[in-house]
Amino acid sequence: MLKRRNTLLVRILFSFIFIIILTMSVSIITEYFSAVNKMPDLLTEIRSKSVALQISDSYSREKNWDFLSRDYFRDTSSNRGGNSDNLLLRYIVRDGSGHTVYNSFTTLTERIDVPLREGKSSALKDGDTGENIGSLTVYISALYVDEEVEEYILSVFKDRITQSISLLVIALIIAAFLSARISKPVRQLTEGAEKIAMGRESSLLPASYSGELGRMTDAFNAMIDSLDKQKELRKTLIRNVSHDIATPLNIIRLEAKGLMDGLSIAGEGAPLIIEEVDKLKNFVNDLNWLAETDSGEFRMNKELSSLGALVGSEVSRWGNQAAAKGVRLEYILPEKVLPPVLLDRLRISEALGNFIDNSLKYCGPDGKVEVSLYSEGRYAVVSVSDDGPGLDESERLSVFDRYYRGLGAENGSVEGRGLGLSIVRQIAVSHGGKVAVTSEKGKGSTFFLYLPL
C-alpha cells in the first residue's frame, strides 16, 4: 500500500516538474530566437533615431547633403556614448529618391574584420516643412550583437531559474496536497476491498468527496451495503435450508419407522412421505437454479407460443392447491387474443407458478387470487393479484431480491426460502422483460410479469 501511495505521489510530482521544465525551456527558446531576430533592430533603433534627428536638423539648416563627411559620423558615434571600436557602426544615407548620398563603408577607412548586420532604418524629414527627405540605415557589428544576445539570454535564464525554483517549491506543496487528497479515498477503497477479500467486515467510506472520487466512494459504499445485505440474507437462507432439510427428513424418518413398526398403514404414511420428498425435490430445484444463475449457465429455449394458453394451463395446475386452502383462484381472459410470444415455456411456467404460489401463501381462507392477461404498449402483461396482508415500502423495494423472505416467513407463519420472486425476475430479464409490484399494507398485492411482444 505504501508503495502504491509513493508511486502516486511521485507521478504527480514528476508531472508538475515536467510541465515546469517544459514551460521554462519553451520560454527560453522563444526568447532566444526573438532576441536573435530583433536584437540588431533593438540595438540600432535608438542610435538610428538620434543620428537621423541630427541629420534632419543639419539638412534643414543647409538644405543640402554637403555636411555629410567622415568626421561628422565619427563624431556622431562618439557623441552617442557607444564604443565605436566594438560597435563598428556604419551608416548609409539615401535621399528622397533612393539615391545613396553617403556610405560610410567607402568613406571610413578603418578595417572591418567582423561581419556587420543591418539594423533599424529611420526616416529623414525636413525640420521646417516635415517633408520626407530620405532615410538612414545603420549597420552594427554581428559580434557585438551576439555578445548582447548571449548576455541577455544569460540574464533571462537566471531569472527563469529563480522563477522555476519558486514554482517547483509551490508545485511540491500543491502536489503533496493533491496526492493526499487523491490517494486517501483510493487507499481507503483498497483497504476496504482487501478486508472484503480476507472475509473481514469493511466500513463505509466517508462521503466527503465530489466528482469522480465522490462517485467512486458512493459506488463502493453501495457495494458494501449490498454485500452486507446479501450476507445477512445468506445467513437467513442457511438457517432456512437447515430447517427445510431437517423437517422433511424427520417426518420421512418417523413415517418410515411407523410403517416398519406397524404403527402406521401404507395408505396413510406413504402419501406423507411422498409429500415431504416432493418438498425436498423442490428445494433441490431451487439450489440448481442458484447454481445455474451464479455460473452463467441460465439458458433459454425460446419458441413462439400462445401466452394465453400457457397462463390458463398454469392456473388450472394450481387450482387444486388453491381449493385445498379455501382460496378462490380466477383467470381473467384478455379482451383480445394476443399474438404469439417468443418465450421459454418451461421457464415462464415456472415464473407464473412462483407468482401464484407466493399469492396463495399469503392468502387466508376465503381469500382470492386473480390472474389477468393483457397487453400494455409493446409488452404482454401477466398480473397476479391477491387480497393478502400487502407490503410496506421497504418490503416492496426488496421483495424481488434473492434470499429475501417476507414478514410472514420470518415469523414462521409462511414457508419459503426467498428464491421464488428472484427467480421470476431472472426469467423476465432473460426474456427481455421486467417485473413490478404494487401493494398497500392490509389491502393485498399485485405482481406483474412483462414480456415483449
Secondary structure, DSSP 8 states (H G I E B T S, - for coil): -HHHHHHHHHHHHHHHHHHHHHHHHHHHHHHHHHHHHHHHHHHHHHHHHHHHHHHHHHHHHHSSSTT--HHHHHHHHHHTT--HHHH--EEEEEETTS-EEEEHHHH------S-EEEEEEEEEE-TTT--EEEEEEEEEEHHHHHHHHHHHHHHHHHHHHHHHHHHHHHHHHHHHHHHHHHHHHHHHHHHHHHHHHTT-----------HHHHHHHHHHHHHHHHHHHHHHHHHHHHHHHHHHHHHHHHHHHHHHHHHHHTSS-HHHHHHHHHHHHHHHHHHHHHHHHHHHHHHT------EEE-HHHHHHHHHHHTHHHHHHHT-EEEEE--SS----EEE-HHHHHHHHHHHHHHHHHH--TT-EEEEEEEEETTEEEEEEEE-SS---HHHHHHTTSTT---HHHHTTSS---S-HHHHHHHHHHHTT-EEEEEE-TTS-EEEEEEEE-
